[in-house]
Amino acid sequence: MSDNTDRADPPPGGGMSVIRRVAPYLWPDDHPWVKRRVVLALLVLFVSKLVAVGTPFFYKAAVDTLSGEGALDAAWTLGLGAVGLTVAYGVARLMNVGMQQLRDVIFAAVGQRALRQLALETFTHIHRLSMRYHITRKTGGLSRIIERGVKGVDFLLRFLIFSIGPLVLELLMIAVILAVVFDIWYLVVVFVTIAFYTWFTFAVTEWRVKIRRIMNEQDTDANQKAIDSLLNFETVKYFGAEQREAERYDGAMEKYVAAALSTSYSLAFLNFGQALLITIGLVVVMVMAAVGVGNGTLSVGDFVMVNAYMIQITLPLNFLGSVYREIRQALIDMADMFGLLEQPAEVQDKPDAKPLAVTGGAISLRDVRFGYDAARPILKGISLEVPAGQTVAIVGSSGSGKSTIGRLLFRFYDVNGGALSIDGQDVRDVTQDSLHMQIGVVPQDTVLFNDTIMYNIAYGRPEAPFSEIEAAAKAAKIHDFILDLPDGYETTVGERGLKLSGGEKQRVGIARTLLKNPPILLLDEATSALDTETEQNIQTELKGLGRGRTVLVIAHRLSTIADADQIVVLEAGEIVERGSHDELLARQGRYASLWYRQESEEAA
């Protein structure tokens, strides 16, 4: 799937394929109350159209009574005089509006349920997609797809079911009345007018849809640039790039405005063309009726009734262009959302996958090969044993593949070759949920939710009592800092934890992993953002947490892993050395070179 968030082409399979995707949400087998509401809403809709089509008859009767023309049928007028018929006309109009509102009230719960279910399904599916998918997409673009897709469903439900469908029904009823009550030529004129009107509307709207797609693309691009800039607020400030970012955003908005102006100009053309066609049809029909009144074949009431029906036809037709355009756009937006739902997850549980059963937490990598891109392998046949309950550190220069091993262990990706197992169970054969529950990760860059500190710590185990949350905070050496805050544990940390320093965020991340209390720990540069004193304190706590657990440490600062049971040195995706700290120093190889270099840098 490309990175464009708007489709340049119609949905695959046409609009009907999208409508078929929505239909089950309106007619679910497991929710009979939804079906009952849909049927009742359609029934009310039909009655409202019968009332709407019958209303002009009362108008005609009142006019004929006042003008003294024609003999009225007392059976259908109920013997009402001009005043009574006028009141009946008003009541009929009110009933029509009331029925439409009742229809909306009945259907509202059905539509909102469909929106909620679709939004939740899309949101859940996005979380199931692989890391590879997310790092190639832009968050602003994904949020726009969901937002426009859900709005598209809402529009489609309201207008396709309660606008286009009822309009067709009403036109058919009026066509029958014109042919039967008046003359077939009235029907011919109305049919030709509607045919030309519809052709013109659809042709111009198709042209406008293309312009609208361009406008959406520019809107998405501007939104992505805005979100990207705001998420990197600090970087923008560091480089004094506010003006540059503003110009970048304004450039995107300039293209959006150009497309928006084209949309406005084309809308003016569409509206004038529609008015011209409708006016011609209306004038022709009214002239025919006027001739009929003049030669005595029609009454004044008939003239008024024909006028009423023409107005009744033209009012909904005036919205046909915008409704059609919005429906086309809604179908495109919904196709984007359904395309997202059809995007396969790269990492999936096997049909027979079982929960991971951790007995000791031994990790084994056997000839593991992997590359984010097939043309650029990262790991080139790594074999490594991490015995249960031991701490193994992986070190090496940037790009050597250290963090990749952690991602494979957590199964953000599947290996291209070889196997990675825990207690003899290949991670590809167990459920992802159970795998994630057994591994605690403290990443190099801890990202926090825009919520309270307590919420972020409790994220490790939401059901944990406050006493355990507090204990985890104490162990991570952040409890005292939290108590000094005005709102304590209820302090909001800001988007991505912007209100906290790097070290404070890292300690919150460590606290929530401590609270999770997993049998396997993955520490990916876990203390890199801390000062030396705090790092030493937390290292003590992490070592305590690691007792009896398997710990995989990915480290850059070698002083933090000197007492690891085993240290593995990676270079260019291959293990070049392994052993204890003392053994590797005595070997005077790659590890010793890294160690002495860091010692000299720290001494300086």
Wavefront OBJ file of the C-alpha trace (Angstrom):
o trace
v 0.000 0.000 0.000
v 1.434 3.359 -0.982
v 1.877 6.217 1.398
v -0.832 8.291 -0.250
v -3.803 8.724 1.986
v -6.213 9.531 -0.840
v -6.963 7.319 -3.762
v -6.482 8.683 -7.237
v -8.743 5.965 -8.615
v -12.250 4.769 -7.734
v -12.518 1.999 -5.158
v -11.577 -1.469 -6.480
v -14.713 -3.259 -7.606
v -16.643 0.025 -7.737
v -18.825 1.659 -5.132
v -20.996 -1.437 -4.781
v -18.096 -3.360 -3.236
v -17.825 -0.699 -0.534
v -21.591 -0.704 0.042
v -21.489 -4.497 0.391
v -18.858 -4.079 3.096
v -21.120 -1.703 5.034
v -24.316 -3.763 4.638
v -23.521 -6.334 7.384
v -23.258 -3.502 9.908
v -26.836 -2.473 9.050
v -28.260 -6.000 8.996
v -26.301 -8.055 11.586
v -27.532 -11.562 12.313
v -26.532 -11.370 15.982
v -28.377 -8.096 16.732
v -32.084 -8.454 15.832
v -32.883 -5.053 17.346
v -30.830 -3.447 14.561
v -32.920 -5.201 11.902
v -36.144 -4.129 13.606
v -35.050 -0.503 13.645
v -33.994 -0.593 9.984
v -37.356 -2.064 8.913
v -39.310 0.404 11.062
v -37.277 3.362 9.732
v -37.939 2.286 6.126
v -41.641 1.847 6.892
v -41.851 5.361 8.353
v -39.930 6.629 5.332
v -42.483 5.082 2.946
v -45.404 6.578 4.855
v -43.744 10.006 4.864
v -43.408 9.851 1.059
v -47.066 8.893 0.666
v -48.007 11.921 2.770
v -45.601 14.163 0.809
v -47.029 13.109 -2.557
v -50.621 13.448 -1.352
v -50.170 16.906 0.208
v -50.546 18.948 -3.057
v -54.045 17.427 -3.536
v -55.248 19.355 -0.481
v -53.653 22.497 -1.903
v -55.445 21.970 -5.238
v -58.765 21.310 -3.520
v -58.498 24.452 -1.405
v -57.710 26.600 -4.460
v -60.582 25.096 -6.498
v -62.980 25.668 -3.602
v -61.917 29.284 -3.274
v -62.132 29.863 -7.047
v -65.454 28.027 -7.342
v -64.089 25.759 -10.081
v -64.807 22.078 -10.439
v -66.875 19.687 -8.387
v -64.873 18.268 -5.541
v -65.184 14.647 -4.501
v -66.617 14.764 -0.993
v -65.285 11.273 -0.304
v -61.605 12.223 -0.235
v -62.073 15.837 0.889
v -64.264 14.633 3.798
v -66.650 17.488 3.090
v -64.091 20.043 4.247
v -64.406 23.623 3.128
v -61.595 25.846 1.943
v -60.465 26.563 5.495
v -60.596 22.886 6.458
v -58.677 21.891 3.340
v -56.040 24.545 4.085
v -55.686 23.202 7.628
v -55.483 19.645 6.227
v -52.731 20.833 3.870
v -50.801 22.267 6.819
v -51.290 19.105 8.881
v -50.059 16.968 5.959
v -46.911 19.080 5.604
v -46.295 18.835 9.351
v -46.828 15.061 9.252
v -44.278 14.793 6.436
v -41.639 16.648 8.479
v -42.572 14.735 11.633
v -42.261 11.386 9.856
v -38.816 12.342 8.565
v -37.653 13.274 12.063
v -39.132 10.076 13.509
v -37.296 8.103 10.831
v -34.007 9.766 11.826
v -34.637 9.095 15.524
v -35.360 5.410 14.878
v -32.302 4.945 12.653
v -29.850 7.006 14.735
v -28.876 4.110 17.036
v -28.250 1.861 14.008
v -25.989 4.396 12.325
v -24.026 5.240 15.466
v -23.509 1.553 16.246
v -22.120 0.993 12.731
v -19.788 3.992 13.058
v -18.496 2.873 16.442
v -17.952 -0.706 15.311
v -16.134 0.301 12.129
v -13.946 2.850 13.920
v -13.024 0.304 16.615
v -12.339 -2.416 14.060
v -10.041 -0.111 12.074
v -8.254 1.163 15.179
v -7.712 -2.393 16.464
v -6.468 -3.578 13.082
v -3.916 -0.769 12.862
v -2.444 -1.962 16.164
v -2.168 -5.469 14.705
v -0.159 -4.287 11.712
v 3.572 -4.830 11.749
v 6.287 -2.440 12.863
v 7.484 -2.327 9.243
v 4.093 -0.946 8.162
v 4.013 1.720 10.852
v 7.520 3.037 10.251
v 6.677 3.558 6.553
v 3.413 5.381 7.273
v 2.747 8.819 8.680
v 0.601 9.013 11.801
v -1.242 12.083 10.528
v -2.127 10.247 7.318
v -3.433 7.191 9.180
v -5.579 9.297 11.497
v -6.961 11.141 8.455
v -7.903 7.845 6.792
v -9.872 6.737 9.853
v -11.475 10.144 10.335
v -12.587 10.513 6.716
v -13.606 6.857 6.447
v -15.890 7.040 9.479
v -17.367 10.346 8.261
v -17.898 8.687 4.878
v -19.886 5.864 6.473
v -21.992 8.397 8.360
v -22.699 10.367 5.186
v -23.474 7.240 3.162
v -25.937 5.953 5.739
v -27.766 9.262 6.018
v -27.894 10.292 2.362
v -27.873 7.088 0.352
v -30.617 5.501 2.447
v -32.576 8.616 3.380
v -31.930 10.952 0.453
v -31.227 9.211 -2.846
v -33.552 6.244 -2.178
v -36.498 8.380 -1.004
v -35.935 10.810 -3.894
v -36.278 7.996 -6.437
v -39.398 6.711 -4.656
v -40.954 10.171 -4.589
v -40.172 10.798 -8.262
v -41.823 7.517 -9.242
v -44.972 8.381 -7.262
v -45.172 11.871 -8.783
v -44.568 10.436 -12.262
v -47.565 8.128 -11.872
v -49.759 11.023 -10.691
v -48.700 13.281 -13.587
v -49.404 10.543 -16.134
v -52.760 9.516 -14.655
v -54.228 12.774 -13.356
v -52.918 15.065 -16.067
v -51.379 13.942 -19.351
v -48.536 11.702 -20.501
v -46.766 14.746 -21.975
v -46.350 16.234 -18.525
v -44.516 13.056 -17.570
v -42.385 13.224 -20.723
v -41.288 16.802 -19.993
v -40.501 15.976 -16.372
v -38.639 12.803 -17.396
v -36.543 14.643 -20.030
v -35.782 17.449 -17.552
v -34.679 15.016 -14.851
v -32.646 12.973 -17.354
v -30.722 16.024 -18.621
v -30.390 17.355 -15.080
v -29.004 14.047 -13.794
v -26.600 13.649 -16.736
v -25.275 17.181 -16.333
v -24.974 16.819 -12.558
v -23.119 13.511 -12.676
v -20.798 14.613 -15.511
v -19.770 17.841 -13.784
v -19.567 16.129 -10.392
v -17.201 13.456 -11.730
v -14.929 16.281 -12.852
v -15.282 17.918 -9.438
v -14.481 14.641 -7.637
v -11.058 14.610 -9.310
v -10.444 18.144 -8.060
v -11.658 17.096 -4.605
v -9.177 14.205 -4.523
v -6.348 16.638 -5.205
v -7.686 18.912 -2.457
v -7.786 15.960 -0.029
v -4.220 15.015 -0.909
v -3.057 18.556 -0.168
v -5.119 18.616 3.021
v -3.496 15.369 4.166
v -0.028 16.628 3.243
v -0.553 19.853 5.218
v -1.908 17.871 8.172
v 1.072 15.506 8.131
v 3.518 18.395 8.043
v 1.730 20.104 10.945
v 1.687 16.956 13.114
v 5.273 16.084 12.239
v 6.412 19.595 13.162
v 4.476 19.664 16.440
v 5.724 16.219 17.476
v 9.267 17.504 16.887
v 8.644 20.762 18.739
v 11.949 20.642 20.607
v 13.988 19.982 17.457
v 12.309 22.905 15.720
v 13.289 25.135 18.638
v 16.849 23.805 18.782
v 17.486 24.850 15.195
v 15.417 28.046 15.247
v 13.350 26.596 12.409
v 9.942 28.078 13.287
v 9.873 30.233 10.160
v 11.096 27.368 8.007
v 8.363 25.093 9.377
v 5.750 27.816 8.888
v 6.848 28.254 5.262
v 6.792 24.496 4.727
v 3.269 24.286 6.150
v 2.142 27.369 4.214
v 3.474 25.857 0.987
v 1.274 22.818 1.515
v -1.690 25.047 2.410
v -1.114 27.119 -0.753
v -1.605 24.022 -2.888
v -4.676 23.117 -0.820
v -6.161 26.595 -1.335
v -5.583 26.378 -5.103
v -7.485 23.078 -5.240
v -10.187 24.453 -2.927
v -10.696 27.472 -5.225
v -11.074 25.175 -8.225
v -13.684 23.279 -6.242
v -15.588 26.503 -5.491
v -15.498 27.701 -9.115
v -16.702 24.349 -10.437
v -19.498 24.358 -7.836
v -20.732 27.726 -9.132
v -20.809 26.299 -12.679
v -22.687 23.233 -11.471
v -25.282 25.254 -9.548
v -25.994 27.592 -12.480
v -26.324 24.716 -14.948
v -28.707 22.883 -12.631
v -30.827 26.016 -12.152
v -30.992 26.556 -15.929
v -32.223 23.019 -16.663
v -34.740 22.995 -13.813
v -36.090 26.409 -14.788
v -36.594 25.335 -18.418
v -38.490 22.216 -17.317
v -40.575 24.165 -14.805
v -41.513 26.858 -17.334
v -42.492 24.291 -19.998
v -44.740 22.383 -17.579
v -46.322 25.570 -16.227
v -46.990 26.837 -19.776
v -48.700 23.521 -20.583
v -50.801 23.837 -17.428
v -51.621 27.483 -18.199
v -52.820 26.466 -21.677
v -54.940 23.759 -20.060
v -56.522 26.274 -17.692
v -57.100 28.637 -20.607
v -58.963 26.047 -22.707
v -60.923 24.749 -19.695
v -59.427 21.251 -19.477
v -57.666 22.100 -16.206
v -58.726 24.092 -13.166
v -56.689 26.733 -11.340
v -56.219 24.146 -8.635
v -54.632 21.812 -11.188
v -52.265 24.609 -12.233
v -51.284 25.132 -8.600
v -50.894 21.387 -8.006
v -48.600 20.983 -11.025
v -46.513 23.862 -9.720
v -46.403 22.275 -6.269
v -45.214 18.956 -7.706
v -42.528 20.641 -9.815
v -41.249 22.485 -6.742
v -41.419 19.227 -4.803
v -39.231 17.628 -7.465
v -36.759 20.481 -7.867
v -35.987 20.995 -4.176
v -34.363 17.575 -3.636
v -32.833 17.683 -7.127
v -31.023 20.887 -6.188
v -28.992 18.843 -3.700
v -28.380 15.938 -6.078
v -25.007 17.264 -7.252
v -23.593 17.839 -3.798
v -25.081 14.599 -2.488
v -23.706 12.617 -5.427
v -20.277 14.210 -5.053
v -20.239 13.552 -1.316
v -21.365 9.974 -1.843
v -18.611 9.432 -4.412
v -16.085 10.980 -2.044
v -17.508 8.972 0.863
v -17.067 5.783 -1.166
v -13.449 6.717 -1.899
v -12.769 7.563 1.763
v -14.455 4.357 2.901
v -12.456 2.373 0.351
v -9.287 3.808 1.919
v -10.475 2.675 5.336
v -11.492 -0.783 4.116
v -8.187 -0.978 2.262
v -6.539 -0.404 5.621
v -8.640 -3.204 7.114
v -7.572 -5.509 4.288
v -3.898 -4.673 4.776
v -2.495 -8.003 6.013
v -0.535 -8.096 9.234
v 3.025 -9.169 8.420
v 3.351 -10.967 11.758
v 0.376 -13.225 12.489
v -0.388 -16.002 14.929
v -0.525 -19.467 13.419
v -3.995 -21.094 13.525
v -2.701 -23.643 16.046
v -0.565 -21.184 18.064
v -0.479 -21.907 21.792
v 0.309 -19.596 24.717
v 3.982 -19.325 25.593
v 4.809 -21.428 28.645
v 7.835 -19.935 30.396
v 9.521 -22.412 32.733
v 12.890 -20.695 33.064
v 13.119 -18.112 30.319
v 16.041 -19.524 28.328
v 16.470 -17.723 25.003
v 18.030 -19.390 21.979
v 19.002 -17.902 18.613
v 20.032 -20.483 16.038
v 21.585 -19.176 12.807
v 19.222 -16.169 12.823
v 19.218 -14.161 9.619
v 17.227 -10.992 9.105
v 17.081 -7.775 7.117
v 14.506 -4.994 7.015
v 15.198 -4.914 3.306
v 16.127 -8.082 1.424
v 18.923 -6.193 -0.306
v 20.499 -5.138 3.010
v 20.854 -7.978 5.538
v 21.268 -6.888 9.169
v 21.860 -10.179 11.016
v 23.988 -12.724 9.190
v 23.628 -16.039 10.964
v 23.559 -15.204 14.687
v 23.682 -18.130 17.104
v 23.362 -17.286 20.782
v 22.241 -19.057 23.954
v 20.927 -17.062 26.910
v 20.544 -19.542 29.800
v 17.546 -19.181 32.082
v 18.127 -16.691 34.869
v 21.300 -15.226 33.386
v 22.106 -11.758 32.126
v 23.546 -11.488 28.635
v 24.645 -8.142 27.219
v 24.876 -7.334 23.538
v 27.249 -4.522 22.562
v 28.615 -3.134 19.345
v 28.753 -0.047 17.200
v 25.655 1.640 15.764
v 24.040 -0.389 12.991
v 25.581 -3.667 14.123
v 22.150 -5.221 14.769
v 21.851 -4.967 18.571
v 18.334 -3.506 18.743
v 17.202 -5.744 15.891
v 17.695 -8.804 18.093
v 15.375 -7.228 20.682
v 12.729 -6.547 18.055
v 12.909 -10.126 16.817
v 12.602 -11.426 20.377
v 9.453 -9.358 20.897
v 8.357 -10.498 17.432
v 7.897 -7.111 15.866
v 9.319 -8.963 12.867
v 9.802 -12.610 11.942
v 13.260 -13.917 11.169
v 14.159 -14.467 7.510
v 16.162 -17.544 8.373
v 17.018 -19.673 11.390
v 14.937 -19.708 14.561
v 14.484 -17.793 17.814
v 12.976 -19.702 20.734
v 12.150 -19.310 24.413
v 12.363 -22.437 26.574
v 12.455 -24.501 23.393
v 9.332 -22.877 21.902
v 9.795 -21.077 18.598
v 8.320 -17.599 19.013
v 6.531 -18.070 15.666
v 4.587 -21.005 17.155
v 3.150 -19.163 20.172
v 0.551 -16.411 20.427
v 1.845 -12.867 20.270
v -0.238 -11.794 23.283
v 1.314 -14.466 25.507
v 4.819 -13.645 24.198
v 4.377 -9.948 24.950
v 3.065 -10.689 28.435
v 6.217 -12.636 29.324
v 8.717 -9.981 28.182
v 9.283 -6.625 29.824
v 10.943 -3.958 27.705
v 12.608 -0.723 28.743
v 13.475 1.033 25.456
v 16.109 3.650 24.863
v 13.487 6.296 24.110
v 10.569 5.924 26.502
v 7.387 7.364 24.993
v 4.592 8.237 27.420
v 0.874 8.733 26.892
v -0.607 12.192 27.320
v -2.142 11.202 30.641
v -1.188 11.105 34.309
v 2.022 9.675 35.717
v -0.034 7.052 37.543
v -1.713 5.992 34.294
v 1.671 5.655 32.571
v 3.187 3.564 35.354
v 0.044 1.452 35.712
v 0.211 0.737 31.969
v 2.552 -2.108 32.913
v -0.289 -3.800 34.836
v -3.547 -1.785 34.835
v -5.186 -3.885 37.526
v -2.345 -3.312 40.020
v -3.295 -1.565 43.294
v -1.848 1.866 44.028
v 0.508 0.426 46.643
v 2.281 -1.640 43.974
v 2.391 1.337 41.581
v 3.993 3.358 44.351
v 6.472 0.566 45.093
v 7.481 0.407 41.417
v 7.998 4.183 41.382
v 10.180 3.943 44.492
v 12.246 1.177 42.934
v 12.734 3.311 39.815
v 13.849 6.242 42.012
v 11.071 8.552 40.825
v 8.629 8.415 43.769
v 10.098 11.433 45.566
v 10.098 13.478 42.365
v 6.418 12.647 41.820
v 5.482 13.691 45.355
v 7.128 17.086 44.798
v 4.807 17.767 41.852
v 1.676 19.868 42.592
v -0.680 17.063 41.501
v 1.546 14.144 42.514
v 0.670 10.945 40.709
v -2.210 12.735 38.959
v 0.203 15.053 37.108
v -0.334 15.010 33.339
v 2.921 14.374 31.469
v 1.955 16.035 28.160
v 2.099 14.602 24.650
v 4.851 11.974 24.413
v 5.846 12.983 27.965
v 7.049 16.430 26.865
v 6.585 17.896 30.364
v 9.174 15.506 31.823
v 12.905 15.422 31.244
v 14.523 12.539 29.392
v 15.700 10.968 32.637
v 12.289 11.360 34.285
v 10.553 9.737 31.325
v 13.058 6.899 31.418
v 12.411 6.303 35.118
v 8.652 6.206 34.494
v 9.324 3.641 31.762
v 11.428 1.574 34.134
v 8.709 1.802 36.811
v 6.008 0.431 34.535
v 8.252 -2.461 33.495
v 9.026 -3.164 37.146
v 5.263 -3.203 37.781
v 4.726 -5.668 34.928
v 7.195 -8.006 36.667
v 7.881 -10.324 33.672
v 10.103 -13.430 33.668
v 12.192 -12.057 30.770
v 13.647 -8.548 30.652
v 14.836 -6.697 27.575
v 16.765 -3.543 28.440
v 17.485 -1.540 25.307
v 19.831 1.272 26.419
v 17.502 1.499 29.432
v 19.559 4.026 31.399
v 21.082 6.004 28.552
v 19.127 9.184 29.418
v 20.079 9.191 33.117
v 22.842 10.977 34.963
v 25.635 8.850 36.420
v 24.342 8.878 40.024
v 20.748 8.031 39.102
v 21.971 5.434 36.641
v 23.984 3.676 39.348
v 20.982 3.667 41.707
v 18.632 2.289 39.078
v 21.183 -0.264 37.911
v 21.084 -1.661 41.444
v 17.288 -1.955 41.230
v 17.425 -3.483 37.764
v 19.947 -6.040 38.961
v 17.640 -6.863 41.838
v 14.733 -7.236 39.442
v 16.870 -9.458 37.212
v 17.577 -12.031 39.923
v 15.943 -15.294 38.933
v 14.972 -13.818 35.552
v 16.511 -13.914 32.106
v 17.846 -10.495 31.152
v 18.925 -9.419 27.683
v 20.748 -6.086 27.821
v 21.425 -4.029 24.716
v 24.002 -1.496 25.808
v 26.157 1.283 24.512
v 27.614 2.367 27.857
v 29.835 -0.612 28.696
v 30.197 0.269 32.387
v 26.562 -0.771 32.924
v 27.105 -4.363 31.767
v 30.543 -5.172 33.162
v 29.086 -7.758 35.579
v 26.880 -9.503 32.981
v 27.169 -13.294 32.881
v 28.070 -13.077 29.202
v 28.864 -10.228 26.844
v 28.351 -10.612 23.107
v 30.067 -8.219 20.700
v 28.309 -7.644 17.378
v 29.830 -6.087 14.286
v 28.077 -5.818 10.921
v 25.469 -8.395 11.942
v 27.906 -11.046 13.130
v 29.221 -12.092 16.555
v 32.915 -11.293 16.691
v 33.497 -11.922 20.396
v 31.753 -13.389 23.420
v 32.686 -13.990 27.040
v 32.736 -12.299 30.438
v 34.012 -8.750 30.947
v 37.368 -9.924 32.268
v 37.794 -12.554 29.553
v 37.117 -10.024 26.801
v 39.472 -7.436 28.277
v 42.219 -10.065 28.531
v 41.645 -10.923 24.870
v 42.513 -7.343 23.867
v 40.063 -7.506 20.956
v 37.115 -5.430 19.797
v 35.462 -5.233 23.240
v 38.664 -4.077 24.909
v 39.045 -1.384 22.261
v 35.503 -0.123 22.932
v 36.047 -0.242 26.692
v 39.262 1.750 26.742
v 37.864 4.313 24.327
v 34.830 4.929 26.558
v 37.040 5.132 29.659
v 39.199 7.795 28.039
v 36.101 9.756 26.897
v 34.613 9.696 30.406
v 37.950 10.684 31.951
v 38.156 13.649 29.597
l 1 2 3 4 5 6 7 8 9 10 11 12 13 14 15 16 17 18 19 20 21 22 23 24 25 26 27 28 29 30 31 32 33 34 35 36 37 38 39 40 41 42 43 44 45 46 47 48 49 50 51 52 53 54 55 56 57 58 59 60 61 62 63 64 65 66 67 68 69 70 71 72 73 74 75 76 77 78 79 80 81 82 83 84 85 86 87 88 89 90 91 92 93 94 95 96 97 98 99 100 101 102 103 104 105 106 107 108 109 110 111 112 113 114 115 116 117 118 119 120 121 122 123 124 125 126 127 128 129 130 131 132 133 134 135 136 137 138 139 140 141 142 143 144 145 146 147 148 149 150 151 152 153 154 155 156 157 158 159 160 161 162 163 164 165 166 167 168 169 170 171 172 173 174 175 176 177 178 179 180 181 182 183 184 185 186 187 188 189 190 191 192 193 194 195 196 197 198 199 200 201 202 203 204 205 206 207 208 209 210 211 212 213 214 215 216 217 218 219 220 221 222 223 224 225 226 227 228 229 230 231 232 233 234 235 236 237 238 239 240 241 242 243 244 245 246 247 248 249 250 251 252 253 254 255 256 257 258 259 260 261 262 263 264 265 266 267 268 269 270 271 272 273 274 275 276 277 278 279 280 281 282 283 284 285 286 287 288 289 290 291 292 293 294 295 296 297 298 299 300 301 302 303 304 305 306 307 308 309 310 311 312 313 314 315 316 317 318 319 320 321 322 323 324 325 326 327 328 329 330 331 332 333 334 335 336 337 338 339 340 341 342 343 344 345 346 347 348 349 350 351 352 353 354 355 356 357 358 359 360 361 362 363 364 365 366 367 368 369 370 371 372 373 374 375 376 377 378 379 380 381 382 383 384 385 386 387 388 389 390 391 392 393 394 395 396 397 398 399 400 401 402 403 404 405 406 407 408 409 410 411 412 413 414 415 416 417 418 419 420 421 422 423 424 425 426 427 428 429 430 431 432 433 434 435 436 437 438 439 440 441 442 443 444 445 446 447 448 449 450 451 452 453 454 455 456 457 458 459 460 461 462 463 464 465 466 467 468 469 470 471 472 473 474 475 476 477 478 479 480 481 482 483 484 485 486 487 488 489 490 491 492 493 494 495 496 497 498 499 500 501 502 503 504 505 506 507 508 509 510 511 512 513 514 515 516 517 518 519 520 521 522 523 524 525 526 527 528 529 530 531 532 533 534 535 536 537 538 539 540 541 542 543 544 545 546 547 548 549 550 551 552 553 554 555 556 557 558 559 560 561 562 563 564 565 566 567 568 569 570 571 572 573 574 575 576 577 578 579 580 581 582 583 584 585 586 587 588 589 590 591 592 593 594 595 596 597 598 599 600 601 602 603 604
